[in-house]
Amino acid sequence: MNIAIVGTGYVGLVTGTCFSEMGVDVTCVDINEAKIKALQAGVMPIYEPGLESLVQKNVQAGRLHFTTDLVSCLDKVSVVFSAVGTPPDEDGSADLKYVLEVARTVGRHMNRYIVLVTKSTVPVGTAGKVKAAICEELDKRGVQIPFDVASNPEFLKEGAAVKDFLAPDRVVVGVESEEARKLLERLYRPFLLNGYPIIFMDIRSAEMTKYAANAMLATRISFMNDIANLCEIVGADVESVRKGMGSDSRIGNRFLYAGCGYGGSCFPKDVKALIHTGKENGYNMRVIEAVEEVNENQKSIVFDKINKLFGGELKGKIITLWGLSFKPETDDMREAPALVIIDKLLKAGAIVKVYDPVAMDECKRRIGSVVEYCKDMYEAVIDADALLLITEWKQFRLPSWKCIKRLMRGNVIVDGRNIYDAKELEEEYFVYSRIGKK
Ligand code: UDX
Protein backbone atom coordinates (compact mmCIF):
# COMPACT_ATOMS: atom_id res chain seq x y z
CA MET A 1 0.00 0.00 0.00
CA ASN A 2 1.24 3.53 -0.82
CA ILE A 3 0.32 6.52 1.28
CA ALA A 4 1.44 10.11 1.72
CA ILE A 5 1.58 12.15 4.91
CA VAL A 6 1.56 15.92 4.58
CA GLY A 7 3.32 17.77 7.40
CA THR A 8 6.42 16.36 9.09
CA GLY A 9 5.68 17.91 12.46
CA TYR A 10 5.31 15.81 15.50
CA VAL A 11 2.17 13.95 14.42
CA GLY A 12 3.01 13.55 10.73
CA LEU A 13 6.51 12.27 11.30
CA VAL A 14 5.48 9.73 13.93
CA THR A 15 2.50 8.59 11.85
CA GLY A 16 4.50 8.19 8.66
CA THR A 17 7.36 6.41 10.36
CA CYS A 18 5.12 3.98 12.21
CA PHE A 19 3.12 3.07 9.09
CA SER A 20 6.39 2.43 7.23
CA GLU A 21 7.47 0.22 10.13
CA MET A 22 4.35 -1.88 9.39
CA GLY A 23 5.44 -2.38 5.78
CA VAL A 24 3.51 0.46 4.13
CA ASP A 25 5.30 2.59 1.50
CA VAL A 26 5.15 6.10 2.97
CA THR A 27 6.06 9.46 1.48
CA CYS A 28 6.31 12.27 4.03
CA VAL A 29 5.82 15.73 2.55
CA ASP A 30 6.72 19.12 3.97
CA ILE A 31 7.19 22.57 2.43
CA ASN A 32 10.23 23.20 4.63
CA GLU A 33 13.18 22.18 2.45
CA ALA A 34 15.78 22.30 5.21
CA LYS A 35 13.68 19.96 7.33
CA ILE A 36 13.20 17.50 4.47
CA LYS A 37 16.93 17.51 3.66
CA ALA A 38 17.76 16.88 7.32
CA LEU A 39 15.22 14.04 7.51
CA GLN A 40 16.62 12.45 4.35
CA ALA A 41 19.98 12.44 6.16
CA GLY A 42 18.36 10.89 9.25
CA VAL A 43 18.49 14.07 11.37
CA MET A 44 15.38 14.55 13.56
CA PRO A 45 13.64 17.94 13.88
CA ILE A 46 12.24 16.93 17.31
CA TYR A 47 13.32 14.89 20.27
CA GLU A 48 11.09 11.83 20.61
CA PRO A 49 12.28 8.58 22.18
CA GLY A 50 12.68 5.75 19.65
CA LEU A 51 11.86 7.86 16.58
CA GLU A 52 15.34 8.43 15.14
CA SER A 53 16.28 4.76 14.85
CA LEU A 54 12.89 3.90 13.30
CA VAL A 55 13.24 6.67 10.71
CA GLN A 56 16.77 5.59 9.80
CA LYS A 57 15.78 1.92 9.60
CA ASN A 58 12.78 2.51 7.33
CA VAL A 59 14.56 5.02 5.10
CA GLN A 60 17.29 2.43 4.58
CA ALA A 61 14.68 -0.23 3.86
CA GLY A 62 13.29 2.05 1.12
CA ARG A 63 9.82 2.25 2.68
CA LEU A 64 10.02 5.80 4.02
CA HIS A 65 10.64 8.76 1.71
CA PHE A 66 10.81 12.51 2.29
CA THR A 67 9.94 15.14 -0.28
CA THR A 68 8.77 18.74 -0.61
CA ASP A 69 6.62 17.83 -3.62
CA LEU A 70 3.16 16.49 -2.77
CA VAL A 71 2.06 16.56 -6.41
CA SER A 72 4.79 14.12 -7.49
CA CYS A 73 3.46 11.34 -5.28
CA LEU A 74 -0.29 11.79 -5.85
CA ASP A 75 -0.37 9.32 -8.75
CA LYS A 76 0.93 6.45 -6.66
CA VAL A 77 -0.94 6.88 -3.34
CA SER A 78 -4.46 5.83 -2.37
CA VAL A 79 -4.50 7.59 1.01
CA VAL A 80 -3.21 11.05 1.90
CA PHE A 81 -3.02 11.96 5.57
CA SER A 82 -3.07 15.65 6.34
CA ALA A 83 -1.09 16.36 9.51
CA VAL A 84 -0.35 20.03 9.01
CA GLY A 85 -0.53 22.64 11.75
CA THR A 86 -3.75 24.26 12.96
CA PRO A 87 -2.39 27.18 14.99
CA PRO A 88 -4.91 29.03 17.15
CA ASP A 89 -6.20 32.36 15.82
CA GLU A 90 -6.45 35.38 18.13
CA ASP A 91 -9.94 34.26 19.22
CA GLY A 92 -8.87 30.68 20.01
CA SER A 93 -10.33 29.14 16.86
CA ALA A 94 -8.16 26.75 14.85
CA ASP A 95 -6.69 28.32 11.71
CA LEU A 96 -7.49 25.98 8.82
CA LYS A 97 -5.44 27.62 6.08
CA TYR A 98 -2.85 24.82 5.89
CA VAL A 99 -5.48 22.06 6.04
CA LEU A 100 -7.46 23.63 3.19
CA GLU A 101 -4.33 24.28 1.15
CA VAL A 102 -3.54 20.55 1.24
CA ALA A 103 -7.13 19.82 0.10
CA ARG A 104 -6.82 22.29 -2.79
CA THR A 105 -3.48 20.83 -3.90
CA VAL A 106 -4.98 17.33 -3.88
CA GLY A 107 -8.03 18.54 -5.85
CA ARG A 108 -5.83 20.35 -8.39
CA HIS A 109 -3.57 17.40 -9.12
CA MET A 110 -5.24 14.08 -8.28
CA ASN A 111 -5.86 11.67 -11.17
CA ARG A 112 -7.17 8.64 -9.27
CA TYR A 113 -9.41 7.78 -6.29
CA ILE A 114 -7.87 9.13 -3.08
CA VAL A 115 -9.02 9.25 0.52
CA LEU A 116 -7.89 12.49 2.15
CA VAL A 117 -7.70 11.80 5.87
CA THR A 118 -7.41 14.68 8.29
CA LYS A 119 -5.18 13.84 11.22
CA SER A 120 -4.69 17.38 12.44
CA THR A 121 -7.00 18.38 15.28
CA VAL A 122 -9.72 20.37 13.53
CA PRO A 123 -13.11 21.74 14.59
CA VAL A 124 -16.24 19.74 13.94
CA GLY A 125 -17.38 20.35 10.39
CA THR A 126 -13.90 20.76 8.89
CA ALA A 127 -14.18 17.61 6.76
CA GLY A 128 -17.09 19.29 4.96
CA LYS A 129 -14.86 22.28 4.13
CA VAL A 130 -12.07 19.95 2.97
CA LYS A 131 -14.52 18.15 0.69
CA ALA A 132 -15.83 21.43 -0.72
CA ALA A 133 -12.27 22.65 -1.42
CA ILE A 134 -11.45 19.48 -3.39
CA CYS A 135 -14.76 19.64 -5.31
CA GLU A 136 -14.09 23.28 -6.22
CA GLU A 137 -10.67 22.41 -7.69
CA LEU A 138 -12.04 19.41 -9.59
CA ASP A 139 -14.82 21.64 -10.99
CA LYS A 140 -12.25 24.19 -12.13
CA ARG A 141 -10.46 21.40 -13.98
CA GLY A 142 -13.78 20.21 -15.38
CA VAL A 143 -13.09 16.63 -14.31
CA GLN A 144 -14.97 14.14 -12.15
CA ILE A 145 -12.66 11.94 -10.10
CA PRO A 146 -14.13 10.04 -7.15
CA PHE A 147 -12.61 10.76 -3.74
CA ASP A 148 -13.44 10.55 -0.05
CA VAL A 149 -12.60 12.54 3.03
CA ALA A 150 -12.14 10.98 6.45
CA SER A 151 -11.13 11.96 9.97
CA ASN A 152 -8.57 10.06 12.01
CA PRO A 153 -7.60 12.09 15.08
CA GLU A 154 -4.38 11.26 16.89
CA PHE A 155 -4.07 10.57 20.60
CA LEU A 156 -0.28 10.49 20.83
CA LYS A 157 1.46 11.65 23.97
CA GLU A 158 4.72 13.46 23.40
CA GLY A 159 7.58 11.45 24.81
CA ALA A 160 5.66 8.22 24.23
CA ALA A 161 4.36 8.88 20.72
CA VAL A 162 6.00 5.94 18.95
CA LYS A 163 4.82 3.52 21.60
CA ASP A 164 1.33 5.07 21.55
CA PHE A 165 1.12 4.76 17.77
CA LEU A 166 2.31 1.16 17.62
CA ALA A 167 0.17 0.05 20.56
CA PRO A 168 -2.77 2.47 20.76
CA ASP A 169 -5.63 2.22 23.26
CA ARG A 170 -7.86 2.69 20.22
CA VAL A 171 -7.89 4.11 16.71
CA VAL A 172 -10.81 6.42 15.91
CA VAL A 173 -11.82 6.80 12.26
CA GLY A 174 -14.66 8.89 10.86
CA VAL A 175 -15.79 7.88 7.35
CA GLU A 176 -18.75 8.40 5.08
CA SER A 177 -18.22 5.68 2.47
CA GLU A 178 -17.69 1.94 2.52
CA GLU A 179 -14.71 2.25 0.19
CA ALA A 180 -12.86 4.63 2.52
CA ARG A 181 -13.71 2.44 5.49
CA LYS A 182 -12.27 -0.64 3.77
CA LEU A 183 -9.06 1.14 2.80
CA LEU A 184 -8.45 2.50 6.28
CA GLU A 185 -9.40 -0.79 7.93
CA ARG A 186 -6.75 -2.46 5.76
CA LEU A 187 -4.16 0.18 6.60
CA TYR A 188 -4.73 -0.24 10.32
CA ARG A 189 -4.99 -4.04 10.13
CA PRO A 190 -1.56 -4.60 11.73
CA PHE A 191 -2.93 -2.85 14.82
CA LEU A 192 -6.08 -4.97 14.81
CA LEU A 193 -3.90 -8.06 14.80
CA ASN A 194 -2.49 -6.79 18.07
CA GLY A 195 -6.00 -6.74 19.48
CA TYR A 196 -6.39 -2.94 19.62
CA PRO A 197 -9.81 -1.69 18.58
CA ILE A 198 -10.44 0.52 15.58
CA ILE A 199 -13.65 2.44 16.12
CA PHE A 200 -15.47 3.61 13.01
CA MET A 201 -18.04 6.39 13.25
CA ASP A 202 -19.37 9.36 11.30
CA ILE A 203 -16.89 12.12 10.56
CA ARG A 204 -18.30 14.80 12.87
CA SER A 205 -18.24 12.42 15.82
CA ALA A 206 -14.61 11.53 15.09
CA GLU A 207 -13.68 15.21 14.96
CA MET A 208 -15.51 15.82 18.24
CA THR A 209 -13.98 12.76 19.94
CA LYS A 210 -10.53 14.30 19.85
CA TYR A 211 -11.64 17.54 21.51
CA ALA A 212 -13.81 15.74 24.04
CA ALA A 213 -10.98 13.38 25.04
CA ASN A 214 -8.42 16.15 25.48
CA ALA A 215 -10.89 18.41 27.26
CA MET A 216 -11.78 15.58 29.65
CA LEU A 217 -8.11 14.96 30.46
CA ALA A 218 -7.51 18.69 30.95
CA THR A 219 -10.59 18.80 33.17
CA ARG A 220 -9.19 16.08 35.41
CA ILE A 221 -5.98 18.06 35.83
CA SER A 222 -7.67 21.40 36.53
CA PHE A 223 -10.12 19.69 38.87
CA MET A 224 -7.25 18.18 40.87
CA ASN A 225 -5.39 21.48 40.90
CA ASP A 226 -8.49 23.19 42.27
CA ILE A 227 -8.85 20.46 44.92
CA ALA A 228 -5.12 20.82 45.72
CA ASN A 229 -5.44 24.55 46.30
CA LEU A 230 -8.40 23.97 48.62
CA CYS A 231 -6.48 21.18 50.41
CA GLU A 232 -3.79 23.73 51.28
CA ILE A 233 -6.35 26.07 52.77
CA VAL A 234 -8.25 23.48 54.81
CA GLY A 235 -5.21 21.46 55.89
CA ALA A 236 -5.68 18.33 53.77
CA ASP A 237 -3.09 16.62 51.56
CA VAL A 238 -3.97 16.28 47.87
CA GLU A 239 -1.65 13.29 47.47
CA SER A 240 -3.71 11.28 49.97
CA VAL A 241 -6.92 12.57 48.43
CA ARG A 242 -5.70 11.49 44.98
CA LYS A 243 -4.99 7.96 46.17
CA GLY A 244 -8.33 7.75 47.94
CA MET A 245 -10.25 9.00 44.90
CA GLY A 246 -8.26 7.15 42.24
CA SER A 247 -8.90 3.77 43.85
CA ASP A 248 -12.53 4.06 42.82
CA SER A 249 -12.55 2.16 39.54
CA ARG A 250 -15.08 4.61 38.11
CA ILE A 251 -12.54 7.41 38.60
CA GLY A 252 -9.28 5.53 37.98
CA ASN A 253 -5.87 6.64 39.15
CA ARG A 254 -4.38 8.15 36.00
CA PHE A 255 -4.26 11.84 35.13
CA LEU A 256 -5.10 12.95 38.65
CA TYR A 257 -1.79 14.55 39.54
CA ALA A 258 -1.94 18.09 40.84
CA GLY A 259 0.97 20.21 39.69
CA CYS A 260 1.90 23.56 38.21
CA GLY A 261 -0.58 23.38 35.35
CA TYR A 262 -0.84 21.60 32.02
CA GLY A 263 1.03 22.84 28.96
CA GLY A 264 2.01 21.46 25.58
CA SER A 265 0.70 21.74 22.07
CA CYS A 266 -2.65 20.06 22.62
CA PHE A 267 -4.53 20.70 25.84
CA PRO A 268 -4.29 24.51 25.86
CA LYS A 269 -5.05 24.83 22.15
CA ASP A 270 -7.85 22.24 22.09
CA VAL A 271 -9.54 23.60 25.19
CA LYS A 272 -9.57 27.09 23.66
CA ALA A 273 -10.84 25.75 20.33
CA LEU A 274 -13.66 23.83 22.02
CA ILE A 275 -14.75 26.94 23.91
CA HIS A 276 -14.73 28.76 20.58
CA THR A 277 -16.78 26.06 18.83
CA GLY A 278 -19.32 26.33 21.64
CA LYS A 279 -19.52 30.13 21.26
CA GLU A 280 -19.82 29.90 17.49
CA ASN A 281 -22.79 27.61 17.96
CA GLY A 282 -24.41 29.73 20.64
CA TYR A 283 -23.49 27.39 23.49
CA ASN A 284 -21.35 28.25 26.51
CA MET A 285 -18.91 25.47 27.42
CA ARG A 286 -19.00 26.39 31.09
CA VAL A 287 -16.98 23.49 32.46
CA ILE A 288 -14.21 23.90 29.91
CA GLU A 289 -14.05 27.66 30.42
CA ALA A 290 -13.39 27.03 34.11
CA VAL A 291 -10.80 24.38 33.25
CA GLU A 292 -8.85 26.95 31.28
CA GLU A 293 -9.13 29.64 33.93
CA VAL A 294 -7.92 27.29 36.68
CA ASN A 295 -4.96 26.27 34.53
CA GLU A 296 -3.91 29.85 33.84
CA ASN A 297 -3.83 30.51 37.60
CA GLN A 298 -2.05 27.25 38.33
CA LYS A 299 0.89 28.16 36.11
CA SER A 300 1.67 30.96 38.59
CA ILE A 301 1.28 28.85 41.72
CA VAL A 302 4.98 28.01 42.12
CA PHE A 303 5.88 31.67 41.72
CA ASP A 304 3.19 32.68 44.24
CA LYS A 305 4.61 30.20 46.75
CA ILE A 306 8.19 31.37 46.40
CA ASN A 307 7.15 34.99 46.46
CA LYS A 308 5.27 34.39 49.70
CA LEU A 309 8.15 32.45 51.26
CA PHE A 310 10.46 35.41 50.56
CA GLY A 311 7.91 37.94 51.79
CA GLY A 312 7.60 39.50 48.33
CA GLU A 313 11.34 40.29 48.30
CA LEU A 314 12.75 38.42 45.32
CA LYS A 315 15.04 41.17 44.05
CA GLY A 316 18.61 39.84 43.78
CA LYS A 317 17.62 36.36 44.94
CA ILE A 318 19.10 33.47 42.96
CA ILE A 319 16.34 31.06 41.99
CA THR A 320 17.04 27.76 40.23
CA LEU A 321 14.59 25.93 37.98
CA TRP A 322 14.93 22.20 37.39
CA GLY A 323 12.99 21.36 34.25
CA LEU A 324 11.83 23.62 31.42
CA SER A 325 9.84 21.44 29.02
CA PHE A 326 6.08 21.20 29.59
CA LYS A 327 6.58 17.59 30.70
CA PRO A 328 9.42 15.02 30.82
CA GLU A 329 10.82 13.17 27.78
CA THR A 330 10.33 16.06 25.39
CA ASP A 331 12.10 19.31 24.53
CA ASP A 332 8.74 20.92 23.78
CA MET A 333 8.17 24.19 25.66
CA ARG A 334 4.89 25.21 24.09
CA GLU A 335 2.69 26.70 26.84
CA ALA A 336 5.17 25.38 29.42
CA PRO A 337 4.57 26.56 33.00
CA ALA A 338 8.35 27.24 33.20
CA LEU A 339 7.93 30.17 30.80
CA VAL A 340 5.34 31.85 33.03
CA ILE A 341 7.40 31.23 36.17
CA ILE A 342 10.64 32.55 34.63
CA ASP A 343 8.87 35.66 33.38
CA LYS A 344 7.40 36.40 36.81
CA LEU A 345 10.71 35.77 38.59
CA LEU A 346 12.60 38.10 36.24
CA LYS A 347 9.95 40.81 36.59
CA ALA A 348 10.32 40.49 40.38
CA GLY A 349 14.08 41.13 40.02
CA ALA A 350 15.33 37.58 40.72
CA ILE A 351 18.38 36.03 39.06
CA VAL A 352 17.26 32.81 37.36
CA LYS A 353 19.44 29.74 36.76
CA VAL A 354 18.02 26.81 34.81
CA TYR A 355 18.78 23.22 33.93
CA ASP A 356 16.83 20.76 31.76
CA PRO A 357 18.17 17.51 30.28
CA VAL A 358 16.96 18.28 26.72
CA ALA A 359 15.05 21.56 26.51
CA MET A 360 17.90 24.07 27.06
CA ASP A 361 18.36 24.88 23.36
CA GLU A 362 14.63 25.29 22.91
CA CYS A 363 14.52 27.63 25.91
CA LYS A 364 17.44 29.69 24.51
CA ARG A 365 15.63 29.93 21.21
CA ARG A 366 12.50 31.22 22.95
CA ILE A 367 13.81 33.59 25.62
CA GLY A 368 17.52 34.04 24.87
CA SER A 369 20.08 34.75 27.60
CA VAL A 370 17.84 36.36 30.20
CA VAL A 371 18.50 33.32 32.43
CA GLU A 372 21.73 31.46 33.19
CA TYR A 373 21.89 28.04 31.49
CA CYS A 374 23.78 25.52 33.63
CA LYS A 375 25.54 22.41 32.43
CA ASP A 376 24.10 20.07 35.02
CA MET A 377 21.51 19.94 37.77
CA TYR A 378 24.04 20.41 40.58
CA GLU A 379 25.85 23.34 38.95
CA ALA A 380 22.43 24.98 38.65
CA VAL A 381 21.92 25.10 42.43
CA ILE A 382 25.29 26.71 43.29
CA ASP A 383 24.58 29.76 45.50
CA ALA A 384 20.83 29.45 44.91
CA ASP A 385 18.43 30.82 47.49
CA ALA A 386 15.71 28.48 46.30
CA LEU A 387 15.24 25.51 44.02
CA LEU A 388 12.01 25.05 42.04
CA LEU A 389 11.18 21.65 40.57
CA ILE A 390 9.07 22.34 37.49
CA THR A 391 9.33 19.23 35.26
CA GLU A 392 9.53 15.78 36.81
CA TRP A 393 12.38 14.33 34.73
CA LYS A 394 13.57 11.01 36.20
CA GLN A 395 17.03 12.34 37.01
CA PHE A 396 15.50 14.92 39.39
CA ARG A 397 13.64 12.32 41.44
CA LEU A 398 16.32 11.21 43.88
CA PRO A 399 18.99 13.89 44.09
CA SER A 400 21.69 14.08 46.77
CA TRP A 401 20.15 16.55 49.21
CA LYS A 402 23.37 16.65 51.22
CA CYS A 403 25.27 17.82 48.17
CA ILE A 404 22.54 20.33 47.25
CA LYS A 405 22.60 21.74 50.76
CA ARG A 406 26.34 22.36 50.53
CA LEU A 407 25.99 24.05 47.15
CA MET A 408 22.96 26.29 47.86
CA ARG A 409 23.21 29.44 49.93
CA GLY A 410 19.53 29.24 50.87
CA ASN A 411 17.36 26.31 51.92
CA VAL A 412 14.02 26.67 50.13
CA ILE A 413 12.68 23.93 47.85
CA VAL A 414 9.37 24.34 46.01
CA ASP A 415 8.18 21.13 44.38
CA GLY A 416 5.79 21.89 41.52
CA ARG A 417 5.14 18.19 40.83
CA ASN A 418 4.93 16.64 44.30
CA ILE A 419 7.77 14.18 43.75
CA TYR A 420 9.82 14.65 46.92
CA ASP A 421 9.56 13.18 50.38
CA ALA A 422 8.85 15.96 52.84
CA LYS A 423 10.44 14.10 55.76
CA GLU A 424 13.70 13.52 53.90
CA LEU A 425 13.98 17.21 53.06
CA GLU A 426 13.04 18.44 56.49
CA GLU A 427 15.69 16.18 58.03
CA GLU A 428 18.22 18.16 55.99
CA TYR A 429 16.66 21.41 57.32
CA PHE A 430 15.23 22.47 54.01
CA VAL A 431 12.07 24.54 53.93
CA TYR A 432 9.94 22.35 51.66
CA SER A 433 6.77 23.47 49.94
CA ARG A 434 4.68 21.51 47.48
CA ILE A 435 1.31 21.61 45.74
CA GLY A 436 -1.80 20.75 47.70
CA LYS A 437 -0.41 20.54 51.23
CA LYS A 438 0.16 23.35 53.66
C1 UDX B 1 -1.96 15.12 25.25
C2 UDX B 1 -2.89 13.89 25.26
O1 UDX B 1 -2.55 13.05 26.36
C3 UDX B 1 -2.80 13.14 23.94
O2 UDX B 1 -3.71 12.05 23.94
C4 UDX B 1 -3.14 14.12 22.82
O3 UDX B 1 -3.14 13.55 21.58
C5 UDX B 1 -2.20 15.31 22.86
O4 UDX B 1 -2.28 15.93 24.14
P1 UDX B 1 0.65 15.58 25.55
O5 UDX B 1 0.34 17.01 25.29
O6 UDX B 1 1.83 14.98 24.87
O7 UDX B 1 -0.60 14.65 25.15
O8 UDX B 1 0.91 15.42 27.10
P2 UDX B 1 0.27 14.68 28.37
O9 UDX B 1 1.17 13.61 28.82
O10 UDX B 1 -1.12 14.33 28.14
O11 UDX B 1 0.38 15.87 29.45
C6 UDX B 1 -0.17 17.15 29.21
C7 UDX B 1 0.10 18.09 30.35
O12 UDX B 1 -0.66 17.72 31.49
C8 UDX B 1 1.54 18.15 30.82
O13 UDX B 1 1.88 19.51 31.04
C9 UDX B 1 1.54 17.38 32.12
O14 UDX B 1 2.53 17.81 33.00
C10 UDX B 1 0.15 17.69 32.66
N1 UDX B 1 -0.39 16.68 33.57
C11 UDX B 1 -0.67 15.41 33.11
C12 UDX B 1 -0.68 17.01 34.88
O15 UDX B 1 -0.45 18.14 35.33
N2 UDX B 1 -1.23 16.04 35.70
C13 UDX B 1 -1.51 14.78 35.26
O16 UDX B 1 -2.02 13.98 36.07
C14 UDX B 1 -1.20 14.46 33.93
Boltz pocket constraint, residues with backbone or C-beta under 6 A from the ligand:
constraints:
  - pocket:
      binder: B
      contacts: [[A, 154], [A, 155], [A, 156], [A, 157], [A, 158], [A, 159], [A, 214], [A, 217], [A, 221], [A, 254], [A, 255], [A, 256], [A, 257], [A, 258], [A, 259], [A, 260], [A, 261], [A, 262], [A, 263], [A, 264], [A, 265], [A, 266], [A, 267], [A, 326], [A, 327]]
      max_distance: 6.0
